[in-house]
Amino acid sequence: MDSILYHTPVSNQLRRLNSWVQLKTKDNPAQIMSGYYLANGIPGTSFGTPSQLSFIAPFLVSALCEPNNDAWKLALWNYIINTPITSGTFYDNTLKLISLIVATGNWLVP
């Protein structure tokens, strides 16, 4: 959010994360898994389950930090918007709401 609010430069780590998740999922937000090995397994190998909003929604905020990638941002937005609130847990829906508030700019105080 700092990058979005104050237009600070996007870190190399965030750029790599955004590029990596797009490549890993073939630009399909539904393929974002609930976990990826950093250690104790082959780094980048997925585990867990797909399609959990608590893991998908934050990628919308990270995608918004970078210019371009409009198709990816729109894919994330559409996936999040079209996922019914009843399909997630309280935690999933909380992160969904926070991400949508950031994405729409409705968290800014005049």
C-alpha positions as CSV (number, residue, x, y, z in Angstrom):
1,M,0.0,0.0,0.0
2,D,2.9,2.3,0.6
3,S,3.8,2.1,-3.1
4,I,0.2,2.8,-4.1
5,L,-0.3,5.6,-1.7
6,Y,3.0,7.4,-1.9
7,H,4.2,6.2,-5.3
8,T,7.4,4.8,-3.9
9,P,9.4,2.6,-6.2
10,V,8.4,-1.0,-6.4
11,S,11.0,-3.3,-4.9
12,N,12.7,-5.9,-7.0
13,Q,11.3,-8.6,-4.6
14,L,7.8,-7.5,-5.4
15,R,8.4,-7.4,-9.1
16,R,9.8,-10.9,-8.9
17,L,6.9,-12.1,-6.8
18,N,4.4,-10.7,-9.3
19,S,6.2,-12.2,-12.3
20,W,6.6,-15.5,-10.6
21,V,2.9,-15.9,-9.6
22,Q,1.8,-15.0,-13.1
23,L,4.2,-17.5,-14.6
24,K,3.4,-20.2,-12.1
25,T,-0.4,-19.9,-12.6
26,K,-0.3,-19.2,-16.3
27,D,-2.2,-15.9,-15.5
28,N,-5.1,-17.8,-13.9
29,P,-5.9,-16.6,-10.4
30,A,-7.8,-19.8,-9.6
31,Q,-4.5,-21.7,-9.9
32,I,-2.9,-19.8,-7.0
33,M,-2.3,-22.4,-4.4
34,S,-2.5,-22.0,-0.6
35,G,1.2,-22.7,-0.2
36,Y,4.6,-22.9,-1.9
37,Y,7.7,-24.4,-0.6
38,L,10.6,-22.1,0.3
39,A,12.4,-24.8,2.2
40,N,11.8,-28.5,3.1
41,G,10.8,-29.1,-0.5
42,I,11.7,-28.0,-4.0
43,P,11.4,-24.2,-3.8
44,G,8.4,-22.9,-5.7
45,T,6.6,-26.2,-5.7
46,S,3.0,-25.8,-4.6
47,F,1.1,-27.6,-1.9
48,G,-2.3,-27.1,-0.3
49,T,-5.4,-26.2,-2.2
50,P,-6.2,-23.8,-5.0
51,S,-8.8,-21.0,-5.1
52,Q,-8.6,-19.7,-1.5
53,L,-9.3,-16.0,-1.4
54,S,-6.9,-15.4,1.5
55,F,-4.1,-16.3,-0.8
56,I,-5.4,-14.8,-4.0
57,A,-6.8,-11.4,-2.9
58,P,-3.4,-10.0,-1.7
59,F,-2.0,-10.6,-5.1
60,L,-4.4,-7.9,-6.5
61,V,-2.8,-5.3,-4.2
62,S,0.7,-6.4,-5.2
63,A,-0.3,-6.3,-8.9
64,L,-1.6,-2.7,-8.5
65,C,1.8,-1.5,-7.4
66,E,3.2,-2.0,-10.8
67,P,2.2,-0.3,-14.0
68,N,1.0,-2.4,-16.9
69,N,-0.1,-6.0,-16.4
70,D,-3.7,-4.8,-16.8
71,A,-4.9,-8.2,-18.0
72,W,-3.5,-9.8,-14.8
73,K,-5.1,-7.2,-12.6
74,L,-8.4,-7.6,-14.3
75,A,-8.2,-11.4,-14.0
76,L,-7.6,-11.1,-10.3
77,W,-10.3,-8.5,-9.9
78,N,-12.9,-10.6,-11.7
79,Y,-12.0,-13.7,-9.8
80,I,-12.3,-12.0,-6.5
81,I,-15.5,-10.2,-7.3
82,N,-17.1,-13.3,-8.8
83,T,-16.3,-15.5,-5.8
84,P,-19.3,-15.6,-3.5
85,I,-18.8,-14.7,0.1
86,T,-20.3,-18.0,1.1
87,S,-17.5,-19.9,-0.5
88,G,-14.9,-18.6,1.9
89,T,-14.1,-18.4,5.6
90,F,-14.3,-15.2,7.6
91,Y,-10.5,-14.8,7.1
92,D,-10.8,-15.3,3.3
93,N,-13.6,-12.7,3.1
94,T,-11.7,-10.2,5.4
95,L,-8.7,-10.3,3.0
96,K,-11.1,-10.1,0.1
97,L,-12.7,-6.9,1.5
98,I,-9.4,-5.3,2.4
99,S,-8.0,-6.0,-1.1
100,L,-11.1,-4.6,-2.7
101,I,-11.0,-1.5,-0.5
102,V,-7.4,-0.8,-1.5
103,A,-8.1,-1.6,-5.2
104,T,-11.0,0.9,-5.4
105,G,-9.2,3.6,-3.4
106,N,-12.1,3.7,-0.9
107,W,-9.6,3.6,2.0
108,L,-8.3,7.1,1.4
109,V,-9.5,9.8,3.8
110,P,-10.2,13.2,2.2
